[in-house]
Amino acid sequence: MKRTWSRLHWMPFLLALVLWSEATLNSFAQEGLVMPSSDSPENAAQAPASRPKNAGNAPAKAQKTPRGPEEYTRQPNLRDVAYGPHERNDLDLWKAKSDRPTPLAVFFHPGAFMVGDKTWIPKPFLETCLEKGISVATANYRFSKQAPFPAQLEDGARAIQFLRLHAAEWNLDPKAVAA
């Protein structure tokens, strides 16, 4: 029987996505990666006391630019594997040592679909999974400025389909995938 998804099925996911995106942007603001909005009451105290006369209604520029790709402390077994046609459709894979197919954890970087890179994978997450015999993949997806929503979700689904397609070749269990 074919499963169809109504709008109601997507609502809990979309609500979680909105809350997660807001939390991500707030954490970026706390780290100084983006300037918080001075419109909100809690940020009014942090806003500069005086604005230059030529500032007008132009949005404030971020003090720092969001960080870009980072160097891995542990190199992946497979790096920059293309899973789709777009230049950002690439993934990295660390294979856990095992004689049997291993479960797979897929990490999608934070950034509210606007910034981020697959190299932002937390080191403790990667190390713990590999120690426990779980292979790990991390994937990039198109940003919202490159493709409108839901392209990012489609890229995530495509990455997982691609990993399942190559499961036998890469010693992965296609029925034990978590993202």
For each residue, the residues with C-beta under 8 A, 3 or more apart:
1:
2:
3:
4:
5: 9 10
6: 9 10
7: 10 11
8: 11
9: 5 6 13
10: 5 6 7 13 14
11: 7 8 14 15
12: 15 16
13: 9 10 16 17
14: 10 11 17 18
15: 11 12 18 19
16: 12 13 19 20
17: 13 14 20 21
18: 14 15 21 22
19: 15 16 22 23
20: 16 17 23 24 110
21: 17 18 24 25 112 113
22: 18 19 25 26
23: 19 20 26 27
24: 20 21 27 28 110 111 112
25: 21 22 28 29 34 112
26: 22 23 29 30 36
27: 23 24 30 31
28: 24 25 31 33 34 66 115
29: 25 26 32 33 34 35 36
30: 26 27
31: 27 28
32: 29 63 64
33: 28 29 62 64 65 66 67
34: 25 28 29 62 66
35: 29 60 61 62 63
36: 26 29 40 43 46
37: 40 43
38: 43 44 46 47 60
39: 43
40: 36 37 43 44
41: 44
42: 45
43: 36 37 38 39 40 46 47
44: 38 40 41 47
45: 42
46: 36 38 43
47: 38 43 44
48: 51
49:
50:
51: 48 55
52: 55
53:
54:
55: 51 52 58
56:
57:
58: 55
59:
60: 35 38
61: 35
62: 33 34 35 65 66
63: 32 35
64: 32 33
65: 33 62
66: 28 33 34 62 111 115 116
67: 33 70 120
68: 117
69: 117 118 119
70: 67 117 119 120
71: 119
72: 75 76 92 119
73: 123
74: 94 123 126 127 130
75: 72 79
76: 72 79 92 93 94
77: 93 94 95
78: 81 91 92 93 95 170
79: 75 76 92
80: 90 92
81: 78 90 91 92 93
82: 89 90
83: 89 90 91 139 158 159 162 163
84: 89 155 158 159 162
85: 89
86: 89 142 146 147 155
87: 90
88: 140 141 142 143 146 155
89: 82 83 84 85 86 139 140 141 142 155 158 159
90: 80 81 82 83 87 118 139 140
91: 78 81 83 118 137 138 139 140 159 162 163
92: 72 76 78 79 80 81 118 119 137 138 139
93: 76 77 78 81 135 136 137 163 170
94: 74 76 77 126 129 130 135 136 137
95: 77 78 102 135 170 171 172
96: 102 129 130 132 133 134 135 136
97: 133
98: 101 102 133 171
99:
100: 171
101: 98 167 168 171 172 173 174 176
102: 95 96 98 133 134 135 171 172 173 176
103: 133 134 135 172 173 176 177 178
104: 134 135 136 137 163 167 172 173 176 177 178
105: 125 129 134 135 136 137 178 179
106: 136 137 138 139 156 159 160 163 177 178 179
107: 118 121 125 136 137 138 139 179
108: 138 139 141 156 179
109: 116 117 118 120 121 138 140
110: 20 24 116 120
111: 24 66 114 115 116 120 143
112: 21 24 25 115
113: 21 141 143 144 149 152
114: 111 143 144 145
115: 28 66 111 112 143
116: 66 109 110 111 120 140
117: 68 69 70 109 120 140
118: 69 90 91 92 107 109 121 138 139 140
119: 69 70 71 72 92 138
120: 67 70 109 110 111 116 117
121: 107 109 118 125 126 136 138
122: 125 126
123: 73 74 126 127
124: 127 128
125: 105 107 121 122 128 129 136
126: 74 94 121 122 123 129 130 136
127: 74 123 124 130 131
128: 124 125 131 132
129: 94 96 105 125 126 132 134 135 136
130: 74 94 96 126 127 133 134 135 136
131: 127 128
132: 96 128 129
133: 96 97 98 102 103 130
134: 96 102 103 104 105 129 130
135: 93 94 95 96 102 103 104 105 129 130 170 171 172
136: 93 94 96 104 105 106 107 121 125 126 129 130
137: 91 92 93 94 104 105 106 107 159 163
138: 91 92 106 107 108 109 118 119 121
139: 83 89 90 91 92 106 107 108 118 155 156 159
140: 88 89 90 91 109 116 117 118
141: 88 89 108 113 151 152 155 156 159
142: 86 88 89 146 147 151 152 155
143: 88 111 113 114 115 146 147 152
144: 113 114 147 148 149 151 152
145: 114
146: 86 88 142 143 151
147: 86 142 143 144 151 152
148: 144 151
149: 113 144 152 153
150: 153 154
151: 141 142 144 146 147 148 154 155
152: 113 141 142 143 144 147 149 155 156
153: 149 150 156 157
154: 150 151 157 158
155: 84 86 88 89 139 141 142 151 152 158 159
156: 106 108 139 141 152 153 159 160 179
157: 153 154 160 161
158: 83 84 89 154 155 161 162
159: 83 84 89 91 106 137 139 141 155 156 162 163
160: 106 156 157 163 164 177 179
161: 157 158 164 165
162: 83 84 91 158 159 165 166
163: 83 91 93 104 106 137 159 160 166 167 170 172 174 177
164: 160 161 167 172 174 177
165: 161 162
166: 162 163 169 170 172
167: 101 104 163 164 170 171 172 173 174
168: 101 171 172
169: 166
170: 78 93 95 135 163 166 167
171: 95 98 100 101 102 135 167 168
172: 95 101 102 103 104 135 163 164 166 167 168 177
173: 101 102 103 104 167 176 177
174: 101 163 164 167 177
175:
176: 101 102 103 104 173
177: 103 104 106 160 163 164 172 173 174
178: 103 104 105 106
179: 105 106 107 108 156 160
